[in-house]
Amino acid sequence: MTPAAASTLARLLLGTAMVGAGVLHLTAQREDFRAQVPAWFPVDEDLTVLASGVVEIALGIAFVALPARRRLVGALLAGFFVVVFPGNVAQYVEGADAFGLDTDGKRLARLFFQPVLVLWALWGGGWLRRRARR
């Protein structure tokens, strides 16, 4: 598989996963996502979960359906992962059980996955490709 094909596959997989996660924000796992909203966050937990779900669906669809805009969408998606990271930290600090993360060790391990998502979004967006030598 060529690097370009691998990047395209990464984009399609992450975009599809984002749509799925966004739908879960609005439906079956809404309570679990609420557990990730930091207690100090000034917006209602449910509104935060609903809004972030809509954003995830929109970014996921854009990542899949707009390959010509993959760099922009990849950067926005990476930024989104950075912005929601405090929710993951809050889940760890506050000891909130959600998504099967029912121990401090599991919640801590999850924190290290967020940079992977940032890199995945950037790679799928074409930001991490090597430039051809001239």
C-alpha positions in Angstrom: 0.0 0.0 0.0 1.4 3.4 -1.0 1.7 6.1 1.7 -1.0 8.1 -0.1 -3.4 5.1 -0.1 -2.6 4.5 3.6 -3.4 8.1 4.4 -6.6 8.0 2.5 -7.6 4.8 4.3 -6.8 6.5 7.6 -8.9 9.5 6.7 -11.9 7.3 5.7 -11.6 5.1 8.9 -11.3 8.1 11.2 -14.1 10.0 9.5 -16.4 7.0 9.7 -15.5 6.5 13.4 -16.2 10.1 14.1 -19.7 9.9 12.6 -20.3 6.8 14.7 -19.0 8.5 17.9 -21.1 11.5 17.2 -24.3 9.4 16.8 -23.5 7.7 20.1 -23.2 11.2 21.7 -26.8 11.8 20.7 -28.2 8.3 21.5 -27.0 5.2 23.4 -23.9 6.5 25.2 -25.1 10.0 26.0 -24.8 9.4 29.8 -21.2 8.0 29.4 -20.2 11.1 27.4 -21.8 13.3 30.1 -19.4 11.7 32.6 -16.5 13.3 30.7 -17.7 16.9 30.9 -15.6 18.5 33.6 -17.4 19.7 36.7 -15.9 23.1 36.2 -17.1 23.5 32.5 -19.6 26.4 32.4 -22.0 24.9 29.9 -24.7 22.4 30.7 -23.4 18.8 30.5 -26.2 17.6 28.2 -25.8 20.6 25.9 -22.1 20.0 25.7 -22.5 16.4 24.8 -25.1 17.1 22.2 -23.1 19.9 20.6 -19.9 17.9 20.6 -21.8 15.0 19.0 -23.0 17.3 16.2 -19.5 18.6 15.7 -18.1 15.1 15.5 -20.7 14.0 12.9 -20.0 17.1 10.8 -16.2 16.7 11.0 -16.5 13.0 10.2 -18.7 13.5 7.2 -16.5 16.3 6.0 -13.4 14.1 6.4 -14.9 11.4 4.3 -16.9 13.4 1.7 -14.5 16.3 1.1 -11.1 14.8 0.1 -10.1 18.1 -1.5 -10.5 19.7 1.9 -8.8 16.9 3.8 -6.0 19.2 5.1 -8.4 21.7 6.5 -10.7 19.1 8.0 -7.8 17.1 9.4 -6.5 20.2 11.1 -9.9 21.0 12.5 -10.3 17.4 13.7 -6.9 17.5 15.4 -7.9 20.7 17.1 -11.1 19.2 18.2 -9.2 16.3 19.8 -7.1 18.9 21.7 -10.1 20.9 22.8 -11.9 17.9 24.2 -8.9 16.5 26.0 -9.7 18.3 29.3 -12.8 16.0 29.4 -10.6 13.0 29.4 -8.4 14.5 32.1 -11.5 15.3 34.1 -12.7 11.8 33.8 -9.4 10.6 35.2 -9.2 13.3 38.0 -12.8 13.0 39.0 -12.8 9.2 38.8 -15.8 9.0 36.6 -16.7 5.6 35.3 -17.7 5.6 31.6 -17.0 3.5 28.5 -15.7 0.6 30.7 -13.0 2.9 32.1 -13.8 1.9 35.7 -10.3 2.1 37.2 -7.7 4.9 37.5 -5.3 2.8 35.5 -7.7 2.5 32.6 -8.6 6.2 32.7 -4.9 7.1 32.8 -4.1 4.8 29.8 -6.8 6.5 27.8 -5.1 9.8 28.2 -2.2 8.6 26.1 -4.6 7.7 23.2 -5.6 11.3 22.6 -2.2 12.3 21.0 -2.7 9.2 18.7 -6.0 10.6 17.6 -4.4 14.0 16.9 -1.7 12.4 14.8 -4.2 10.2 13.0 -6.2 13.3 12.0 -3.1 15.1 10.8 -1.9 12.1 8.9 -5.3 11.4 7.3 -5.4 15.1 6.4 -2.1 14.9 4.6 -0.1 16.9 7.1 2.5 14.3 7.9 3.4 13.1 4.4 7.0 13.4 3.3 7.6 15.7 0.5 9.1 14.3 -2.6 12.8 15.2 -3.1 13.6 17.3 -6.1 
